């Protein structure tokens, strides 16, 4: 099995983190992966806000669901959609999803754990993290060294998911 397919199969949603910090250079590698996601007409409508400071993390934990993940992860990446850069709502959101998947796979590849929290459009969170102009929250991704390895979830068989015509 190739490296990419192995990473896709082995990546897990990690919800419990150790206390070790994540170096800025590692976060930048993760963001680089997100930057290379495909987007309709190459608009690249994503923006990333890296939340590391104790104060902002604590404030975010009060506002976000699953506060424990945010409070214990040394880094949370907020993924925003810049509506001024996009051209089609559905394609823009699909591109955001691709960027998020790249972020998750890069974190896994770097030995980190991460979880895609589908928290969207929250004015209080957007204000706290400094969203600008037409930027809208699309997801929060807590990242850190995993404390344990989650079990692989069940997956439906291909026969249930796909039709060949």
C-alpha atoms as one frame of an Amber mdcrd trajectory, in Angstrom:
protein
   0.000   0.000   0.000   1.286   3.472  -0.887   2.134   6.110   1.703  -0.879
   8.306   0.985  -3.374   5.454   1.176  -1.729   4.198   4.359  -1.989   7.654
   5.939  -5.652   7.890   4.943  -6.377   4.535   6.592  -4.287   5.105   9.713
  -5.273   8.700  10.547  -7.674   8.953  13.466  -9.637  11.725  15.112  -7.655
  12.377  18.273  -9.505  14.018  21.136  -6.985  13.676  23.966  -3.594  15.321
  23.881  -0.357  15.332  25.834   1.046  18.564  27.212   4.079  18.890  24.921
   4.105  22.048  22.786   3.987  21.891  18.988   6.829  23.842  17.412   5.991
  26.687  15.053   7.952  25.037  12.229   5.737  21.953  12.542   2.567  24.077
  12.498   3.880  25.823   9.378   4.385  22.431   7.679   0.772  21.560   8.493
  -0.433  24.892   7.095   1.657  24.330   3.976  -0.267  21.106   3.358  -3.562
  22.961   3.764  -2.376  25.640   1.357  -1.923  23.039  -1.392  -5.523  21.841
  -1.347  -7.500  22.111  -4.580 -10.119  24.834  -4.927 -12.535  25.843  -7.660
 -10.819  28.205 -10.111  -7.820  28.118  -7.723  -9.423  30.808  -5.554  -7.825
  29.371  -2.387 -10.587  30.866  -0.216  -9.248  29.465   3.060  -7.589  31.389
   5.819  -6.009  29.851   8.904  -5.777  31.300  12.393  -3.348  29.472  14.684
  -4.425  29.666  18.304  -1.584  28.967  20.746  -1.718  31.576  23.488  -3.114
  30.379  26.809  -5.551  33.279  27.038  -7.128  32.817  23.611  -7.218  29.023
  24.054  -9.050  29.456  27.379 -11.523  31.889  25.825 -12.085  29.591  22.877
 -12.644  26.615  25.189 -15.474  28.557  26.858 -17.163  29.164  23.510 -16.593
  25.927  21.637 -18.258  22.564  22.060 -15.967  19.812  23.328 -14.112  22.433
  25.332 -11.745  19.830  26.757 -10.132  19.268  23.378  -9.508  22.973  22.878
  -8.306  23.481  26.449  -5.784  20.634  26.336  -4.519  20.848  22.742  -1.429
  23.062  22.552  -2.559  24.356  19.146  -5.937  24.850  17.528  -6.221  25.891
  13.907  -9.351  27.801  12.992 -10.197  27.366   9.323 -12.030  30.309   7.827
 -13.705  30.847   4.476 -13.046  34.263   2.953 -16.289  34.927   1.085 -14.634
  37.769  -0.856 -12.258  35.303  -2.517 -14.724  32.595  -3.450 -16.987  32.395
  -6.438 -19.440  29.565  -5.723 -20.677  28.663  -2.220 -20.677  24.903  -2.721
 -17.307  24.759  -4.468 -15.779  27.125  -1.913 -16.940  24.931   0.975 -15.698
  21.827  -0.842 -12.281  23.478  -1.150 -12.335  24.250   2.577 -13.029  20.563
   3.224 -10.070  19.591   1.048  -7.818  22.008   2.955  -9.011  20.556   6.264
  -8.315  17.003   5.082  -4.800  18.035   4.035  -4.245  19.586   7.477  -5.416
  16.398   9.204  -3.216  14.161   7.048  -0.172  16.398   7.519  -0.649  16.419
  11.298  -0.850  12.618  11.248   2.232  12.379   9.046   4.136  14.536  11.548
   3.206  12.259  14.452   0.499  14.528  15.820  -3.155  13.986  16.513  -5.961
  16.250  15.366  -9.740  16.376  15.246 -12.024  18.127  12.759 -14.584  20.011
  14.858 -17.406  21.151  12.633 -18.059  24.345  14.578 -19.129  26.979  12.048
 -20.347  30.534  11.870 -20.010  31.651  15.450 -19.727  35.442  15.789 -18.238
  35.217  19.298 -15.508  32.817  18.176 -14.894  34.826  15.011 -14.426  37.985
  17.121 -12.143  36.224  19.604  -9.802  34.899  16.902  -9.792  38.124  14.898
 -11.716  37.091  11.786 -11.470  39.896   9.243 -13.916  41.262   6.701 -15.874
  38.474   5.016 -14.106  35.616   6.844 -16.423  32.985   8.309 -15.513  30.153
  10.672 -15.723  26.762   8.984 -13.955  24.463  11.472 -11.726  24.213  14.496
  -8.889  21.680  14.503  -7.214  21.018  17.867  -3.727  19.564  17.331  -1.195
  18.030  19.677   0.724  14.928  20.603  -1.853  12.159  20.952  -2.353  10.624
  24.341  -3.204   7.110  23.192  -4.317   5.820  19.817  -8.031   5.702  19.083
  -9.428   2.496  17.647 -10.333   2.457  13.958 -14.052   3.083  13.466 -16.176
   0.700  11.435 -16.497   1.509   7.745 -19.268   0.509   5.366 -18.398  -1.932
   2.589 -17.753  -0.491  -0.862 -20.814  -2.389  -2.137 -22.988  -0.299   0.188
 -21.334   2.993  -0.736 -20.754   2.757  -4.484 -22.642   1.812  -7.616 -20.900
   0.917 -10.851 -22.962   1.773 -13.929
